[in-house]
């Protein structure tokens, strides 16, 4: 019997907003993303194993991780 299982990571853009970048200090567009890793069985996603949030500055391109509380404040 053959069982196929694995993990799939999906990136979803939650929002974009104008804010000051913590890296370069410029007032620029910030993209808030959610990265969800899901357990799959026979290529069907069953449940989410982890969620991470990140912010990417459109001016300098630096990506930094956010906590759930920081994400809620920005979105």
N, C-alpha and C positions, 0 to 999 in steps of 0.2 A: 504494500500500500504506500502510495506516495502522497505526502502532505506538503503543500507549498505555503510557506509563511514568511513574513518579513516585516519591514517598517517602511513607511512612506512619509516624506516630509512635504508639507504644502505651505506655501507662503501666500498670505492674503494681506493686501493693503487695507488698513483700517481707515486712515484719514490722512489729509495733508493740511498743514496750517503754518502760518507765519510765526516764527519764534526766534529767539536769540540762540545761536549754536553754542554749546558749552566748549567746543574745541577752538573755533576760529573767532567767535565773538560777533559775527555778522548776523544781522536780522535777515533771515532767509527762509525759504520754504523747508519744512521738516516733514518727512514722510514717516508715518507710524505703521509698522508691519507686525503681523502676528505669524510666527513660525510654529506650526503644529505637527508633531510627529505622531503617526497613527500606526497601530499594529494591524497587519493585514493577514488574512487567511484566504488562500486561493484568489488573490488579487482584490479581495473585498475588504475595505477598511472596517474594522470592528469597533475599536475604541481608541481614544486619544491617550497617549502615554505621557506627553509633555507639551507645554505651551511656553513659548518665549516671545518677548516683545522687544522690538528694536526701533531706534530712531535714526534716520539717515538725513544728513544735511545736503541740500541741493547745491550749496555754494562750494563747500570743501570736500564733500563726498564721504566724510567720516561717519561710520555706523557705530552706535553705542547701544548697549543693552539697557532695557528699562525694566523696572519692577512692575507688578500689576497695579500698584497704587500710583506710580508715576504715569503709567499708560492711561489710567482712568482720569487723571488730572489733565492730560493733554488732549484726550479725545472728548 
